[in-house]
Amino acid sequence: MAGVFNDMDKLRQEKLKLWQGKLQKLEKEYEVIMQKRGEAMQMGDLRENAAFQCLSEDADAWRARMEEVKKIIANIEHGHQGV
């Protein structure tokens, strides 16, 4: 029976590593978006700045993705199934 638990723990660790890698990638992409958003902010009137608006929407989407991945990671760390 111990072998089954070892295999399950190995699989859980592999899933955790995979999702942590995805989170790191999203965080790096988010940094780039925020940097570009900051640059767009300096271009003038934000109400008429399409680049700023688009990057703000992208930032919102990335934040939502990162939060979802963090929830998945937490579920894996706490041993919840279905991930």
C-alpha positions as CSV (number, residue, x, y, z in Angstrom):
1,M,0.0,0.0,0.0
2,A,2.9,2.3,0.7
3,G,3.9,2.1,-3.0
4,V,0.5,3.5,-4.0
5,F,0.9,6.4,-1.6
6,N,4.4,7.1,-2.9
7,D,3.1,7.2,-6.5
8,M,0.3,9.5,-5.5
9,D,2.7,11.8,-3.7
10,K,5.0,11.8,-6.7
11,L,2.1,12.7,-9.0
12,R,1.0,15.4,-6.6
13,Q,4.5,16.9,-6.6
14,E,4.7,16.8,-10.4
15,K,1.3,18.6,-10.6
16,L,2.5,21.1,-8.1
17,K,5.7,21.8,-10.0
18,L,3.7,22.2,-13.3
19,W,1.2,24.7,-11.8
20,Q,4.0,26.6,-10.0
21,G,5.8,26.9,-13.4
22,K,2.6,28.2,-15.0
23,L,2.2,30.7,-12.2
24,Q,5.7,32.0,-12.6
25,K,5.2,32.4,-16.4
26,L,1.9,34.3,-15.8
27,E,3.6,36.6,-13.2
28,K,6.4,37.4,-15.6
29,E,3.9,38.2,-18.4
30,Y,1.9,40.3,-15.9
31,E,5.0,42.4,-15.1
32,V,5.5,43.1,-18.8
33,I,1.9,44.1,-19.2
34,M,2.1,46.4,-16.2
35,Q,5.3,48.0,-17.5
36,K,3.7,48.6,-20.9
37,R,0.6,49.9,-19.2
38,G,2.8,52.4,-17.3
39,E,4.4,53.5,-20.5
40,A,0.9,53.9,-22.1
41,M,-0.2,55.9,-19.1
42,Q,2.4,58.5,-19.9
43,M,1.0,59.1,-23.4
44,G,-1.7,61.5,-22.3
45,D,-5.5,61.5,-21.6
46,L,-6.3,58.0,-20.3
47,R,-10.0,58.3,-21.5
48,E,-8.8,58.4,-25.1
49,N,-5.8,56.1,-24.7
50,A,-6.7,52.8,-26.4
51,A,-3.3,51.2,-25.5
52,F,-3.8,52.0,-21.9
53,Q,-7.4,50.6,-21.9
54,C,-6.4,47.5,-23.7
55,L,-3.5,46.8,-21.4
56,S,-5.7,47.5,-18.3
57,E,-8.1,44.8,-19.6
58,D,-5.1,42.4,-20.2
59,A,-3.9,43.1,-16.7
60,D,-7.3,42.2,-15.2
61,A,-7.4,39.0,-17.2
62,W,-3.9,38.0,-16.1
63,R,-4.7,38.8,-12.4
64,A,-7.8,36.5,-12.7
65,R,-5.7,33.7,-14.3
66,M,-3.0,34.0,-11.6
67,E,-5.7,33.8,-8.8
68,E,-7.2,30.7,-10.4
69,V,-3.7,29.1,-10.6
70,K,-3.0,30.0,-7.0
71,K,-6.3,28.2,-6.0
72,I,-5.2,25.1,-8.0
73,I,-1.8,25.2,-6.3
74,A,-3.4,25.5,-2.8
75,N,-5.8,22.6,-3.6
76,I,-2.8,20.4,-4.6
77,E,-0.8,21.4,-1.6
78,H,-3.7,20.5,0.7
79,G,-4.2,17.2,-1.0
80,H,-7.6,17.9,-2.6
81,Q,-8.5,15.7,-5.5
82,G,-10.0,16.7,-8.8
83,V,-7.1,18.9,-9.9
